Amino acid sequence: MIKDSIYKDFTVEEFVQDKDFISWIVSPNEVTDGFWLNFQKEYPDKSESIELARRIVNALHFDETKIGREEYKDSLDSLKNYQRKSSERKNSGSGIFIRFSKIAAILLIPILAVNIYYLLNNRYDQTATQTIKYIVPEGQKSNVILADGTSVWLNSGSTLTVDANSPADIRKVKLSGEAYFEVVKDKQAPFLVETKDYTVKVYGTKFNVCSYDNSVSSQTTLKEGSISIITNTQDEIKVLPEQQFTLNNQKTYSLSKVNPDLFISWKDNVLKIDNEKLEDLVVRMEHWYGVQIHVDQFERVRDLRYTLTIKTESLKEMLEMMNFVTPVKYKIDGENVNLKYYTN
């Protein structure tokens, strides 16, 4: 156990991220209970921060069972009250201030190590930029419930940024990576998903967006409802159910009919590959397994195609399946993987 003096200047966020604090909340025992009881007696001004951090940790750490909004409502109310009291005590001083009418509540399945960053101005300012980021590490996934009830599944290596300053009649988020959205319908307030290449505009529907920074293309796949794609040149393209919008690195787009389940299965821990090019498969594998893949003479083999289904298979097992389809030598060195295809 770290000495209690280290904790005397901890913020709520630091408590939530501290492994010993998390261990006490998740698996308490006589020793840890005694430590934290004595700590709060010695530093009573930290009791409120500890209580709030405890509620957040409890909300974030649970078995892979979806919880109802009422079950984490108390934690959100406590966070709201904490921020309000902090702003009142400090008036115009520094501290985190969040406008709860517009930010997102977080629900993670599974939790593991999702990092939450509050990127807010140091003092309350109606004109200041206020955002919250949900960052999912490589090899992990999470589910975020936004304030309007919209559910977002975030894939490995993804970042979702919620804009707390957007107008009341617009719901807006920014995505880097891959996410599946189930948007609550609201005809008065469109829901916008901004990516590096285009913006998805919806009013209530289910769709998947894949737009990693290192991808050669970006795709949006519609499961049900209707959406519009607004490109950076302000073209607006309508997308219908079972259609996929693709924008390549030459900034040309296409619409094709697809089976949406092939592109949504990842949220259920199934990776379905259907006649997919190696250049796209490599990116999906990197995020799925949390590795970096180098392909020797990549330009020569980038168009090789694969059809595979991955559930619990390890990286080595997947590479063996690829080897069965197209003979390839592979070397796994920690988080680095090298692929070398046999020459003809």
Protein Blocks (a to p, Z undefined) as FASTA:
>chain_A
ZZfklmmmpcfklmmmpmklmmmmmmgcfklmmmmmmmmmmmmmlmmmmmmmmmmmmmmn
ccdddddfklmmmmmmmmmmmmmmmmmmnomagcddddfklmccdddddfklaccddddd
fbdcfkbccdddddddehiacddddfkopacdddehiacdddfkbcfkbccdddedjddd
dddddfklccddddfkbccddfbdcddddddfkbcbdcdddfbhcdddddfkopacddde
hiacdddfkopacdddddfklmmmmmnopacdehiafklmmmmmmmmnopacddehkllm
mmpccddddfkbcfklmmmmmmmmmgcddddehjaccdddddZZ
